[in-house]
Amino acid sequence: MGFFEYIFGSHTAYSSDMKSLSNEQIRVFVSQSRVRTLNSHEEEAIERALGDARQNGKISLRKIDKTLQSLVSKRTISINDKNGMMTVLKQYFESI
């Protein structure tokens, strides 16, 4: 991982297709059992940020990536936490 990736995020082109993601689903995906490096404060920050980023209960992988990158830039979560969350959520989005 380079310095610019840390600051600006990856150059991976995520889909802008909006898909349903409830607060309960966010909570399950963010739980420590899914991404073990997250502590309770980081979990809450991610849940709140993704919940706020949704539009009519829907969100895209691109929006999730930007939202999580914002938390990395603020040093709320680590780049590894972001990558772990993106892996979990990408798998979910591909399955629906």
C-alpha atoms as an extended CHARMM CRD file, in Angstrom:
* protein
*
        96  EXT
         1         1  MET       CA              0.0000000000        0.0000000000        0.0000000000  PROA      1               0.0000000000
         2         2  GLY       CA              1.4080000000        3.3570000000       -0.9930000000  PROA      2               0.0000000000
         3         3  PHE       CA              1.1300000000        6.6900000000        0.7210000000  PROA      3               0.0000000000
         4         4  PHE       CA             -1.3920000000        8.0420000000       -1.7860000000  PROA      4               0.0000000000
         5         5  GLU       CA             -3.6060000000        4.9610000000       -1.4470000000  PROA      5               0.0000000000
         6         6  TYR       CA             -3.6810000000        5.5640000000        2.3080000000  PROA      6               0.0000000000
         7         7  ILE       CA             -4.6860000000        9.1990000000        1.8470000000  PROA      7               0.0000000000
         8         8  PHE       CA             -6.9800000000        8.9910000000       -1.1890000000  PROA      8               0.0000000000
         9         9  GLY       CA             -8.1330000000        5.3660000000       -1.1740000000  PROA      9               0.0000000000
        10        10  SER       CA             -7.6960000000        2.6300000000       -3.6990000000  PROA      10              0.0000000000
        11        11  HSD       CA             -8.1780000000        3.0450000000       -7.4090000000  PROA      11              0.0000000000
        12        12  THR       CA            -10.5540000000        0.0790000000       -7.5370000000  PROA      12              0.0000000000
        13        13  ALA       CA            -13.6600000000        0.9650000000       -9.4970000000  PROA      13              0.0000000000
        14        14  TYR       CA            -16.5910000000       -0.1600000000       -7.3840000000  PROA      14              0.0000000000
        15        15  SER       CA            -20.1030000000       -0.3360000000       -8.7440000000  PROA      15              0.0000000000
        16        16  SER       CA            -22.4530000000        2.6130000000       -8.3430000000  PROA      16              0.0000000000
        17        17  ASP       CA            -25.5110000000        0.3000000000       -8.4270000000  PROA      17              0.0000000000
        18        18  MET       CA            -27.6400000000        1.0180000000       -5.3710000000  PROA      18              0.0000000000
        19        19  LYS       CA            -28.7050000000       -2.0240000000       -3.3510000000  PROA      19              0.0000000000
        20        20  SER       CA            -30.7470000000       -2.3990000000       -0.1890000000  PROA      20              0.0000000000
        21        21  LEU       CA            -28.7890000000       -2.5580000000        3.0530000000  PROA      21              0.0000000000
        22        22  SER       CA            -30.7070000000       -2.2990000000        6.3300000000  PROA      22              0.0000000000
        23        23  ASN       CA            -29.3090000000       -1.0380000000        9.6210000000  PROA      23              0.0000000000
        24        24  GLU       CA            -29.5590000000       -4.5930000000       10.9530000000  PROA      24              0.0000000000
        25        25  GLN       CA            -27.5030000000       -5.9280000000        8.0300000000  PROA      25              0.0000000000
        26        26  ILE       CA            -24.8960000000       -3.2080000000        8.5550000000  PROA      26              0.0000000000
        27        27  ARG       CA            -24.6810000000       -4.1630000000       12.2300000000  PROA      27              0.0000000000
        28        28  VAL       CA            -24.1190000000       -7.8430000000       11.3430000000  PROA      28              0.0000000000
        29        29  PHE       CA            -21.4520000000       -7.0540000000        8.7470000000  PROA      29              0.0000000000
        30        30  VAL       CA            -19.6390000000       -4.6710000000       11.0650000000  PROA      30              0.0000000000
        31        31  SER       CA            -19.7060000000       -7.0240000000       14.0550000000  PROA      31              0.0000000000
        32        32  GLN       CA            -16.3880000000       -8.1540000000       15.4410000000  PROA      32              0.0000000000
        33        33  SER       CA            -17.1080000000      -11.6990000000       14.3490000000  PROA      33              0.0000000000
        34        34  ARG       CA            -16.8550000000      -10.5440000000       10.7080000000  PROA      34              0.0000000000
        35        35  VAL       CA            -13.9370000000       -8.0950000000       10.9750000000  PROA      35              0.0000000000
        36        36  ARG       CA            -12.0050000000       -9.0780000000       14.0640000000  PROA      36              0.0000000000
        37        37  THR       CA             -9.7340000000       -6.0400000000       14.2050000000  PROA      37              0.0000000000
        38        38  LEU       CA            -12.6130000000       -3.6540000000       14.9420000000  PROA      38              0.0000000000
        39        39  ASN       CA            -13.2470000000       -2.4790000000       18.4850000000  PROA      39              0.0000000000
        40        40  SER       CA            -16.6640000000       -1.3060000000       19.6780000000  PROA      40              0.0000000000
        41        41  HSD       CA            -15.9470000000        2.3980000000       18.9850000000  PROA      41              0.0000000000
        42        42  GLU       CA            -14.8580000000        1.6470000000       15.4220000000  PROA      42              0.0000000000
        43        43  GLU       CA            -17.9080000000       -0.5550000000       14.8920000000  PROA      43              0.0000000000
        44        44  GLU       CA            -20.2180000000        2.2440000000       16.0290000000  PROA      44              0.0000000000
        45        45  ALA       CA            -18.4490000000        4.7850000000       13.8030000000  PROA      45              0.0000000000
        46        46  ILE       CA            -18.7940000000        2.5460000000       10.7470000000  PROA      46              0.0000000000
        47        47  GLU       CA            -22.4400000000        1.7060000000       11.5060000000  PROA      47              0.0000000000
        48        48  ARG       CA            -23.2820000000        5.3910000000       11.9080000000  PROA      48              0.0000000000
        49        49  ALA       CA            -21.3650000000        6.4800000000        8.7890000000  PROA      49              0.0000000000
        50        50  LEU       CA            -22.8600000000        3.7830000000        6.5450000000  PROA      50              0.0000000000
        51        51  GLY       CA            -26.3230000000        4.3610000000        7.9710000000  PROA      51              0.0000000000
        52        52  ASP       CA            -26.0300000000        8.0760000000        7.2210000000  PROA      52              0.0000000000
        53        53  ALA       CA            -24.6670000000        7.4170000000        3.7210000000  PROA      53              0.0000000000
        54        54  ARG       CA            -27.6520000000        5.3080000000        2.6530000000  PROA      54              0.0000000000
        55        55  GLN       CA            -30.3710000000        6.8530000000        0.4910000000  PROA      55              0.0000000000
        56        56  ASN       CA            -33.8490000000        5.3850000000        0.9810000000  PROA      56              0.0000000000
        57        57  GLY       CA            -32.2800000000        2.3050000000        2.5530000000  PROA      57              0.0000000000
        58        58  LYS       CA            -29.9380000000        1.7610000000       -0.4010000000  PROA      58              0.0000000000
        59        59  ILE       CA            -26.2220000000        2.2550000000       -0.9140000000  PROA      59              0.0000000000
        60        60  SER       CA            -23.6210000000        1.4030000000       -3.5580000000  PROA      60              0.0000000000
        61        61  LEU       CA            -20.2030000000       -0.1850000000       -3.1180000000  PROA      61              0.0000000000
        62        62  ARG       CA            -18.6860000000        3.0330000000       -4.4600000000  PROA      62              0.0000000000
        63        63  LYS       CA            -20.4190000000        5.0540000000       -1.7130000000  PROA      63              0.0000000000
        64        64  ILE       CA            -19.3680000000        2.5090000000        0.9220000000  PROA      64              0.0000000000
        65        65  ASP       CA            -15.7540000000        2.7550000000       -0.2640000000  PROA      65              0.0000000000
        66        66  LYS       CA            -15.8010000000        6.5670000000       -0.1150000000  PROA      66              0.0000000000
        67        67  THR       CA            -17.4780000000        6.5320000000        3.3020000000  PROA      67              0.0000000000
        68        68  LEU       CA            -14.9710000000        4.0880000000        4.7650000000  PROA      68              0.0000000000
        69        69  GLN       CA            -12.0650000000        5.9960000000        3.1740000000  PROA      69              0.0000000000
        70        70  SER       CA            -13.3200000000        9.1040000000        4.9280000000  PROA      70              0.0000000000
        71        71  LEU       CA            -13.0860000000        7.2440000000        8.2450000000  PROA      71              0.0000000000
        72        72  VAL       CA             -9.5410000000        6.1080000000        7.3710000000  PROA      72              0.0000000000
        73        73  SER       CA             -8.5510000000        9.6900000000        6.5270000000  PROA      73              0.0000000000
        74        74  LYS       CA             -9.9050000000       10.8370000000        9.9000000000  PROA      74              0.0000000000
        75        75  ARG       CA             -7.9500000000        7.9810000000       11.5380000000  PROA      75              0.0000000000
        76        76  THR       CA            -11.1670000000        6.5740000000       12.9660000000  PROA      76              0.0000000000
        77        77  ILE       CA            -10.4390000000        3.1610000000       11.4250000000  PROA      77              0.0000000000
        78        78  SER       CA             -7.3440000000        1.6270000000        9.8530000000  PROA      78              0.0000000000
        79        79  ILE       CA             -6.8370000000        0.8330000000        6.1820000000  PROA      79              0.0000000000
        80        80  ASN       CA             -6.9360000000       -2.8570000000        7.1570000000  PROA      80              0.0000000000
        81        81  ASP       CA            -10.3440000000       -2.3570000000        8.7900000000  PROA      81              0.0000000000
        82        82  LYS       CA            -11.5810000000       -0.6700000000        5.6100000000  PROA      82              0.0000000000
        83        83  ASN       CA            -10.2370000000       -3.4460000000        3.4040000000  PROA      83              0.0000000000
        84        84  GLY       CA            -11.8330000000       -6.0890000000        5.6230000000  PROA      84              0.0000000000
        85        85  MET       CA            -15.1940000000       -4.3210000000        5.5030000000  PROA      85              0.0000000000
        86        86  MET       CA            -14.9910000000       -3.9180000000        1.7250000000  PROA      86              0.0000000000
        87        87  THR       CA            -14.2870000000       -7.6420000000        1.3270000000  PROA      87              0.0000000000
        88        88  VAL       CA            -17.3140000000       -8.5850000000        3.4380000000  PROA      88              0.0000000000
        89        89  LEU       CA            -19.6390000000       -6.0880000000        1.7580000000  PROA      89              0.0000000000
        90        90  LYS       CA            -18.4170000000       -6.8810000000       -1.7650000000  PROA      90              0.0000000000
        91        91  GLN       CA            -19.2240000000      -10.5650000000       -1.1560000000  PROA      91              0.0000000000
        92        92  TYR       CA            -22.6950000000       -9.6060000000        0.0540000000  PROA      92              0.0000000000
        93        93  PHE       CA            -23.3640000000       -7.3040000000       -2.9110000000  PROA      93              0.0000000000
        94        94  GLU       CA            -22.2560000000      -10.0130000000       -5.3530000000  PROA      94              0.0000000000
        95        95  SER       CA            -24.6360000000      -12.5210000000       -3.7340000000  PROA      95              0.0000000000
        96        96  ILE       CA            -27.8010000000      -10.4260000000       -4.1180000000  PROA      96              0.0000000000
